[in-house]
């Protein structure tokens, strides 16, 4: 049996509800919607770390960020860490990477310059996480580009300047790879877009020109309607970014069809985390222009996840809760590689096929930067704890946590009423605390104390 090509197309800071297949009413995602009808859509997919660098570290290693000291931004991938690309190379796959990396530089503070600095320069081979082939990448893409125009670097460390809308140009590089692909080996191609992430140095989302007019008839998700933040100002451009991502997904699908590769290519569409549009974390020190994530709420944790291609067909919608922590193991399973317990998470093909008997239908996440926190999400509840007095930038974990949030999702699906102090939920809180401790112990090898909310 011919092994499939694998194309991982992932976005940055994209809520699932931006997409038609997840309920968006505007015409944002016709190509992904069609792909979902062909393949498998996971209705309840969640990130295990809602910050850019840590989430990417998981995508590359299949290990929790605390295990490899990548629990916050500005921490490079360890040089001795075996990655998805390493496994793929051993399995006879050609590997390629395009877009944002965010795993090479090191900085202790954004008030100081980085001490390992590839933020605006070429990344050497040993810091590319095992990718040895086609490479069109910037470590910190928002530092080398804006919504329009910028530069990345190629596998020979040459600067590659681009003119035009960033999503189009990053996709152009992926199309360059596909145009030169000779078919001798199956490929594993990752396309890491920065959109719809806001542009840090400008403090706004940068959709294609005309996005404000094109998507002026937007309807805010219920949590953003209730909580405010800056969504009313930013949402049209945010949706413009999302539409461009879909348009460019369509370009890739068309190229795969032109080259006769489509039927034997598995396409995975997801995001590193969502966005709460400055509606959460108001009690944390991360209250500046970059506070769109770093929270246990669904607005940050829930992401799109659609997989289509060999082994993922039929237009099925999976209601089980799944974590994108399982994506690396799933990629390797697609390639015929069984990593066993060397990576965390589940093989999502087995979840979709109902092959995992007795699985716990819950997901676990680690929270950093805004606080040192942990949470679990079940079908009925979202429960989060934090380490009081801990610096979430410097401390990845703690031996002591206090309860932070408890939401009853059946009664309160938009997470507006925190029940953590409500005595009616005492039994639920105790049960969820034990479940969370089980997840922490499994992920981190320790069983800390969880105390009731202190005030």
N, C-alpha and C positions, 0 to 999 in steps of 0.2 A: 504494500500500500504506500502510495506517494505521501511523504510527510507534508503537512500544510505550511505555507508561508504564514507569518504572524505579523500583524500590523497593529501596534498599540498607539492609539490616537488619544492623547489626554490633554485636558484643558486645565486652567488655573483659576480657582475661586468661582466655579460655576455651580449654581444651585440646580437641582434636578428639575424644579418647577419652571425653569426657563424653556423647557422643551415640550413640543406638542405631545409626544408619547407619554409625558408625565403630567399632562393637563393644561399646558400653556395654550391660551386661546388665539394668540397672534401667530402669524405664519413665520415661525422662527426656524424650524428644523425639518423641512420636508425630506431631506436626504436621510437623516438619522431615523425619522419616523418610518420611512420605507425599510430601512435596515432592521429596525425593531420588528416589523411585520414579517421579515424573513427569518430572523434569528431568535434570540432570547433576551428579554428585558427583565432586569432585576428591579422590582418596584421599591424595595427597601434595602438599598446599598448605602453603606456608611464608611467614611474614612476612619482609620485608627489613630490619626494624628492630624488635627486641622491647622497645620502650619506647613508652608511650602517645602522647606528643606527636609524636615523629618518624614513627611509623607513620601517624598522622592527617595529618601534613603530606604524606606520600606519597599518601594517599587523595585529598587535595584537589588536588594539583599534578601527580602523575605524574612527580615528580623526586626524586632521592635527597636525603635530609635534609642531607647535607654540602654539596650544591650550593646550598641555599637557607638555610643556617645555622639549621636546625631539627634538629640532630643529637642534642639532648637535650631533656628537659622544660624548661619555663620559657622557651622561645624562640618569639616570635610569628611567624605566617606573614608573609612580606614583603608590604608593601602593593602593590608593583609586580608581583606574581607572578600570571600568568594561571592561573586555576583551572578545575576541572571545571565549577563553577557558571557561570563566565563563558562557557565554550564552550557549555554547555547553553542559557543565555540567548540567545546569538547564534543558536542553532539553532532557537529558537522554543519551547523547553521552559519550563514553570513550575517553579521550584525551591523546595524547602522543606526545612527542617532542624529536627530535634527531638533534644534530649538533651544530651550532653556535647560541648563544642567543643575546649577545651584548646590553642587556638592564638592567643589574643589577648594574654595577659599575658606579662610578661618579669620574670624574677628571676635574679640571679647566684648566689643561695644560698638554701637553705631555712632558714638561720640568720638571714637578713635579710629584711625585707619586700620585696615586688616593687616595681620602679621603674616598670613599666607594669602597673597593677593593675585587672583586671576579674574577679578570682577570685571575688568575691562581689557584683559589680555588673553592670549591663547593658552589653553589648558594642555599641559604636557601629557604624553601617552599614559604615564603611570597613574594619573589622576582622572582617567576617563572611565573608571569602573569596569574595565575589561573590554570596552568597545575598541576594536583594532582596525575597523574599516572606515566606511564613509562616515563623515563627521562634519556637521555644519552647526556649530554650537557657540553660545556665549554662556559663561557661568552664571552671570547675573544679567539676563537679557534686558531687564528694565534699565540697566545702567549703560547699555550699549545701543539703545534704541528707544523710540517713542512709538505711538500708534502708527505714525508714518516715518519711514526711513531709519537706518541704523546699520549695524554690522555684526557679523559672527566670525568664527574662525573655522578653517577646514582641518582635515586630518594631518596636513603638513604644517599646521600652525600659521597658515597664511590668512590675512584679513580679507573677509568677503563683505563688501559693502552692498547694501540694497536700498532701492528707492521704491516707495509705494507703501500700501497698507501692510502692516507687519504680518498679519495672518496670511495674506496672499503670498508674501515673500518667503516666509518660513515654509509654506507649502510648496513653493517653487523649488526649494532645495530638495524636498522629499520627492518631487516629480523628477528632478535631475537624477536622483538615485534610481528611481524606477526605470527611467529611460536608458540608463547604462547597465541595468541588471542583466546578467547573462544567463541566469537560470541554472547554473551549474550546481549550486547549493540552494536549499530553501533559505528564505531570509527571515530575520527578526528585525523589524524596523520600528523604532520608536519616534513619534512626532510629538514633541512636548511644547505646546503653545503656551504663551503667557496670558493671552486673553481668556476670559474677560476680567482678569486682575486689573485693578486700578493702576494708573501710572504714578509711582511713588513720588517722584520729584515734582509732579504737578497736582497731586491730590485729587485726581478725577479719573473717571473711566473714559477711554478714548475709542469710541466706536468709529466706523467709517463715516466720512463726511455725509451729512444728511440724516444721521440716525435719529436725532432729536425730532425731526419732522416725520420720518418714516414710522417711528414707533411711539408717536405722541398719544395714541389711544391705549396705552398699556393699562393693565389692571394689576395693582400691587398684590402680592401674596398676603394672606390674612395677618401673619405675624408682623409684617412691615406696616400694614395699615394701622395696626393697633399700637405699635411701639414707636413709630416715627423714624428717627435716624435721618440719613441723607438720601434715601431711596427715591423720594419724589424728584429730587434734582438729578440723580444719577441713572435712574433705571432705563430711560430710552437709549442712552449710549451703551449701557450694560447689555441690553437686548441686541443692539447693533453689533457688538462684539460677538455675541452668540450666533447671530444670523451669519456673520462672516465665517465663523468656525464651521457652520453647517455647509455653506456654499463650498468651502474648500475641502470638506469631507467628500462632497459630491465630485469635485475635480479628481480626487484620488481614486474614487470608485470607478469613474469613467476611464482613467488611465489603466487601472487593473483590468478592466474589461477589454480595452483596446489591445493589451498585451497578452490576453488569454490567461491571465493569472487569477481572475476574480473567483472562480468556482473553487479554487484550492487555496484561498487566502482567508484566514480568520481575522476579522476586524474587531478590536475591542475599543469601545468609546467610554471614557470615564473622566473624572477630575480629581485633583489632589484633595480638595475640600470645597465647602460652599462659602456663603457670605451672609453676615447678619446686618450689613449696612449700618454699622455703628448703633445698633439697638441693644446690644448686650455688653457685658464687661464694663459698665459705667463705673463700677466700684473698684476697678483695677488700675494699675499704673499704666497700662497700655491703652491710653485714651487719645492718642494722636491720630494722624491721618491714616495710619496703617491698621487700625483696629477694625477689621472686617471679619475676623475669624477667632481662633484661640479660645473657643468656648465649647461647652458640652452640648449646646442646643442643636436641634435638628438643622437649623439654618446654616450651621457650620459643618455639621457631620454628614448630612445626607447629600449624596452625589449621584449623578446619573451613572448607569452601568448597562450597556448594551453590548452583547457579544453575538456575532453572526459569522457563519462559515461552517466548514466541516465539523460535525459534532455539536453544533449550536444552531439548529434549524427548527422551524416549525411555528414561529410567531408566538411562542409561549411567554407568559408573564408570570414570573416567580415571585410569590409573596413572602417567602422566607427572608428573615433578616440576614444579610451577609455583610462581611467586611472586605474592603479592598485590600486588607492585609493578605488576603488569599490570592491576589492576582499573580505574584511571582511564581508560586507553586502551580497555579493554573497554566501560566505561559509554558512552563517546563513540561507539564503533563501533556499539553498540546503537541510539544516536540518529541514526546515519547520518553521523557526523563522523569523518573520518580525520585524526588529528593527526600521523601519520608519526613522525618522530624528535623531535618536540617533547615527547614523553613517553617514559619508559623502559618496558621490559617488553613483554609479548606480548598480542595480542588473544586472550583465552582461548577465544572461540568457534572461532577457527581451530585452536587446540591441540586442543580437543575433537573437532573434525571431521577431525583429521589432515591439515590443509592446510599445515602448516609443515614443509617438507622440510629435513632436515639440521640440525634444531635441537639445541642442546646440552642434554642432559637433566640439568641441574644448576641449583641456585639459589644466590644470593649474598646475604649479609647483612652489614650494618654493625652493630657493637656499640659502645655508649657507656655512660657513667656508671660502670659497674663497672670498665671498662677501655676503652681505645681499641683496638678489635679488628675483625677481619674474618674471615669464614668462607665456605666453600662446602660444599654438601651435594650429593652424587651418589647414585646408587642404592646404591653399595657403601660409601661412606666419608663421614664428617663430619670436616672439617679446619678448624682455627681457629688464628689467630695474634693476638698482642697487641703493643702498644708498651710495653716495659718503662720504668717511670719516668714514663709519661704519665698525666696526670690526665684520666680519661674524662669528667669533667664539663666541663672547660674546653677540652679539645683534641679536635676532631672527627676528626682524621686524623693520620697520621705518615708520615715518609719511611723509617722503620725499624721492622720487626716481627720478633718471634721466634715460633717455633712454640709453640703452647699445648696443643692437643688433636688427637688423631687417633683416630677410632673405626672399627673394621672392622665395619660394620653387618650383614654376613652372619653373622659369628661372634658378634657382640655387639650385638644390636638395641636393648638398653636403655642402651647407652653407659656401661658400668661399668668398662671396661678401657682406659685411655689408652695407646695404642701409640706415642706421639710419640717416646719414647726407645728404642724397640725397633729394633735394627739390621736385623731381618728386613723392616721396612717402609721402608727407606731409598729404594728406587726409587719406591715409591708416594708417599712424602712429596715427593720431587723433582717428580714429575708433578703432584701436587695443588698444589704451590706455584706452578708455572707456570700452571696453570689459574686459581688464585686471583689471581695477578698480572694475568692477562688480564682478569678481571672487575673488578679495582680500576681498571685503566687505562681500561676502557670506561666505568665509572661516574664516575671522578674525574679522568681525564685525566693521571694520573701513574703511574709504575711504581716503587714503593718497593722496598727491600731486604727479603727474608725470610731470616732467619738460623735455623739449627738451635736447638733448645732449649738454653739456656746452662747448665742444671744437671741 
